[in-house]
């Protein structure tokens, strides 16, 4: 394990961590019902995926 000889300052430490950016997931609209969904996922509102019925949704 490394044994540093000197303390790493907060500025130097924070500069090393600047490349990370938290981003919100990209949303698409369902072609069947128009709800906002994640890409490559079945719509939780209507159960359609790429224009075809993929699963039954409870409560319909």
N, C-alpha and C positions, 0 to 999 in steps of 0.2 A: 504494500500500500504506500502511496506517496506521503512524504513528510515535508510540507511546505516550510521554508525558512522564514517567510514573512507573511503577515496577514494580508489577505486580498481585500482591498478597499471596497466599500459598497458601490462606488461608481464603476470600478472595473468589473465587479461581479454583475452589476445590472446591465452593462454594455454587452456582456457575453450572452445575456438572456433576451436580447431585444428581437431576435428573429422570429420568436413564437408569437403568433397572432390568433386569438380565438375568433372563429367565424361561425356565423349561424348557418345551419344546413340550408341548401338550396331547395326551394319548394317548387312544385309543378302544380298544375290544375288538372283535376280528373276530367277526362274527356266525356264521361257519362253524366256526372252530377255537378261538376264544377268546384268540388271541394279542394282545399289545399292538401297535397300529399307529398311525401318524399319520393324522389326518383327511384324507379325499379322496385316499387312496393305496391301491394294491393291496396286499393282505396278502402279505408276503414268505414266510410259512410255507406257505400253501395256494394262493395265487394267485387268491383270490376278491375281488371288489369289488361291494358292494351286493347280495350274494346270488347273483351270477353268476360263472362261471368266466371270468377275464379273461386269464390267462396260464398257461403250463405252468411248473411249478417243477422245477428240476433235482434229481435224487436221490429222486424218488418212484417 
